[in-house]
Amino acid sequence: MSNSQHQAWVPEITYEEAEGGLSSNIPFIAVPENELMPKFLFIFESRETGEFEPGLEGEMLPIVEMDLHQYADLAILKRGLSPTAYDQVRECLGLEPLQTAMEKGSRITDAVRKNILEK
């Protein structure tokens, strides 16, 4: 490929593995310097059906169903939607309205600060 042609960057979802097998359950995407975090991700869900079919060499291979899912960056939706529409999206995802979540988060932060100051 010549230098004049741009090869599309493909984000890779990674899980951090710490020493001793401990890891975070929150994955990350290492974004190269000249790229942007994707606004939208497509991820296939893969599930074995419990059925099998012969492979190229006669071996029995599991049949797999693939369903496509799409994930959007909520920060982008928050900037582009009205507060009411954004809260509707949050509700559809099983989240509380933004104001309620912010108030609860603030109370948690205050409690943590109080505990730190007491110790």
C-alpha positions as CSV (number, residue, x, y, z in Angstrom):
1,M,0.0,0.0,0.0
2,S,1.4,3.4,-0.9
3,N,1.8,6.2,1.6
4,S,-0.9,8.2,-0.3
5,Q,-3.5,5.6,0.6
6,H,-5.0,5.8,4.1
7,Q,-5.7,2.4,5.7
8,A,-8.8,2.6,7.9
9,W,-8.1,2.2,11.6
10,V,-10.1,-0.6,13.2
11,P,-10.6,-0.2,17.0
12,E,-9.7,-3.2,19.2
13,I,-11.6,-3.8,22.4
14,T,-9.2,-4.9,25.1
15,Y,-9.6,-6.1,28.7
16,E,-6.7,-5.3,31.0
17,E,-5.2,-8.3,32.7
18,A,-3.3,-7.6,35.9
19,E,-0.8,-9.7,37.7
20,G,-2.4,-12.6,39.6
21,G,-5.3,-12.9,37.2
22,L,-7.2,-9.8,38.5
23,S,-8.5,-7.6,35.9
24,S,-11.0,-4.8,35.2
25,N,-14.4,-5.8,33.8
26,I,-14.5,-2.5,31.9
27,P,-12.7,-2.8,28.5
28,F,-10.8,-0.1,26.8
29,I,-9.9,0.9,23.3
30,A,-6.3,2.2,22.7
31,V,-6.8,5.1,20.3
32,P,-3.8,6.0,18.1
33,E,-2.6,9.6,18.2
34,N,-4.1,10.7,14.9
35,E,-7.5,8.9,15.4
36,L,-10.7,9.6,17.2
37,M,-12.6,7.3,19.6
38,P,-15.5,5.7,17.6
39,K,-18.9,7.4,18.1
40,F,-20.6,4.1,17.3
41,L,-19.5,0.5,17.6
42,F,-20.8,-2.6,15.8
43,I,-20.3,-5.9,17.8
44,F,-21.4,-9.4,16.8
45,E,-22.9,-11.6,19.5
46,S,-21.9,-15.2,18.9
47,R,-23.9,-18.1,20.3
48,E,-23.5,-21.8,19.7
49,T,-26.9,-23.4,18.8
50,G,-26.1,-26.8,20.3
51,E,-26.2,-28.3,16.8
52,F,-23.2,-29.4,14.7
53,E,-22.3,-29.6,11.0
54,P,-19.3,-31.3,9.2
55,G,-16.3,-29.0,8.5
56,L,-14.0,-29.1,5.5
57,E,-12.2,-32.1,6.8
58,G,-15.2,-34.0,8.1
59,E,-14.8,-32.9,11.7
60,M,-18.0,-31.8,13.5
61,L,-18.1,-28.1,14.1
62,P,-20.6,-26.2,16.2
63,I,-23.2,-24.1,14.4
64,V,-23.0,-20.5,15.6
65,E,-25.7,-17.8,15.4
66,M,-24.4,-14.3,14.9
67,D,-26.5,-11.2,15.9
68,L,-25.3,-7.7,15.2
69,H,-25.5,-5.1,18.0
70,Q,-24.8,-1.4,17.8
71,Y,-23.5,0.8,20.7
72,A,-23.5,4.6,20.6
73,D,-21.4,7.0,22.7
74,L,-23.9,8.5,25.2
75,A,-21.8,11.7,25.5
76,I,-22.6,12.4,21.8
77,L,-26.2,11.7,22.3
78,K,-26.3,14.0,25.4
79,R,-24.9,16.8,23.3
80,G,-27.2,16.2,20.3
81,L,-30.6,15.4,22.0
82,S,-32.9,17.5,24.1
83,P,-32.8,16.6,27.9
84,T,-36.1,14.9,27.6
85,A,-35.1,12.8,24.6
86,Y,-31.8,11.9,26.3
87,D,-33.6,10.8,29.4
88,Q,-35.9,8.6,27.2
89,V,-32.7,7.0,25.7
90,R,-31.4,6.4,29.2
91,E,-34.7,4.9,30.3
92,C,-34.7,2.5,27.4
93,L,-31.2,1.4,28.5
94,G,-32.4,0.8,32.0
95,L,-30.7,3.9,33.4
96,E,-32.2,6.6,35.6
97,P,-32.9,10.1,34.3
98,L,-29.6,12.1,34.2
99,Q,-30.6,14.5,37.0
100,T,-31.5,11.7,39.3
101,A,-28.2,9.9,38.6
102,M,-26.2,13.0,39.1
103,E,-27.9,13.7,42.5
104,K,-27.2,10.1,43.6
105,G,-23.6,10.4,42.4
106,S,-23.1,13.6,44.3
107,R,-24.5,12.1,47.5
108,I,-22.0,9.1,47.1
109,T,-19.1,11.5,46.5
110,D,-20.1,13.6,49.6
111,A,-20.2,10.4,51.7
112,V,-16.8,9.3,50.5
113,R,-15.3,12.7,51.2
114,K,-16.9,12.7,54.7
115,N,-15.4,9.3,55.4
116,I,-12.0,10.4,54.3
117,L,-12.1,13.5,56.4
118,E,-13.2,11.5,59.5
119,K,-10.2,9.2,59.2
